[in-house]
Amino acid sequence: MSRKKLIKQLKEKNPQLNNSDLEKVLDIFSQGVSKALENGNNVEIRGLGRLYLKKLKENFNLRNPASNKLIYKPERVKVRFKSSKKLNKVINE
């Protein structure tokens, strides 16, 4: 779902709010999630799922398939999403 579609759905449910207010709400929400993850905290949204950070180990023995040279991939952190039981139930019905 795109940002425009999400704003359109929010507008249908809340006609008293204008588009700029809805955009501000989405910006504040996304900034809050980003800040929490940046600080190393997990973000849990009940009924939707959980965003968390996972540390990936460094790799020394990777090969570039084009040149067949060894490459080093440093340790990194990725954002992962685990869906809630409620969301899984809705999707799998």
C-alpha positions as CSV (number, residue, x, y, z in Angstrom):
1,M,0.0,0.0,0.0
2,S,1.4,3.4,-0.9
3,R,1.5,6.5,1.2
4,K,-1.2,8.2,-0.9
5,K,-3.6,5.2,-0.5
6,L,-3.0,5.1,3.2
7,I,-3.8,8.8,3.5
8,K,-6.9,8.3,1.3
9,Q,-8.2,5.5,3.6
10,L,-7.5,7.6,6.7
11,K,-9.4,10.5,5.1
12,E,-12.4,8.3,4.5
13,K,-12.5,7.2,8.1
14,N,-11.7,10.8,9.5
15,P,-13.3,13.3,7.1
16,Q,-12.8,16.1,9.6
17,L,-9.0,16.0,9.2
18,N,-7.4,17.5,6.1
19,N,-4.6,15.8,4.1
20,S,-1.8,17.9,5.6
21,D,-2.8,16.8,9.1
22,L,-2.9,13.1,8.1
23,E,0.5,13.5,6.4
24,K,1.9,15.0,9.7
25,V,0.5,12.0,11.6
26,L,2.2,9.6,9.3
27,D,5.4,11.5,9.5
28,I,5.4,11.6,13.3
29,F,4.6,7.9,13.5
30,S,7.4,6.9,11.1
31,Q,9.9,9.2,12.9
32,G,8.9,7.7,16.2
33,V,9.4,4.2,14.9
34,S,12.8,5.2,13.3
35,K,14.0,6.9,16.5
36,A,13.1,3.8,18.6
37,L,14.9,1.5,16.3
38,E,17.9,3.9,16.1
39,N,18.1,3.8,19.9
40,G,18.1,0.0,19.8
41,N,14.5,-0.5,21.1
42,N,11.9,-2.9,19.7
43,V,8.6,-1.5,18.3
44,E,5.5,-3.5,19.0
45,I,2.1,-2.6,17.5
46,R,-0.6,-4.8,18.9
47,G,-2.5,-6.7,16.3
48,L,0.1,-6.0,13.6
49,G,3.5,-7.2,14.7
50,R,6.9,-6.4,16.0
51,L,9.9,-4.6,14.5
52,Y,13.2,-5.5,16.0
53,L,16.9,-5.3,15.2
54,K,19.0,-8.3,14.4
55,K,22.7,-8.3,14.4
56,L,24.2,-10.2,11.4
57,K,27.7,-11.6,11.7
58,E,30.6,-10.6,9.5
59,N,31.5,-12.8,6.6
60,F,35.1,-13.4,5.4
61,N,34.5,-16.0,2.7
62,L,32.1,-14.4,0.3
63,R,32.8,-14.4,-3.4
64,N,31.8,-11.9,-6.0
65,P,30.2,-14.0,-8.7
66,A,31.2,-11.7,-11.5
67,S,34.9,-11.5,-10.7
68,N,35.3,-14.5,-8.4
69,K,37.2,-12.4,-5.9
70,L,36.8,-12.8,-2.2
71,I,34.9,-10.0,-0.4
72,Y,34.6,-9.1,3.2
73,K,31.2,-8.2,4.5
74,P,31.3,-6.5,7.9
75,E,29.0,-7.0,10.9
76,R,25.7,-5.2,10.3
77,V,22.3,-4.7,11.9
78,K,19.1,-5.3,10.0
79,V,15.5,-4.5,10.8
80,R,13.2,-7.5,11.0
81,F,9.4,-7.8,11.2
82,K,7.6,-10.6,13.0
83,S,3.8,-10.5,12.4
84,S,1.4,-11.0,15.2
85,K,-0.9,-14.1,15.6
86,K,-3.9,-12.0,14.8
87,L,-2.3,-10.7,11.5
88,N,-1.2,-14.3,10.6
89,K,-4.8,-15.5,11.2
90,V,-6.2,-12.8,8.9
91,I,-3.7,-13.5,6.2
92,N,-4.1,-17.2,6.2
93,E,-7.9,-17.3,6.1
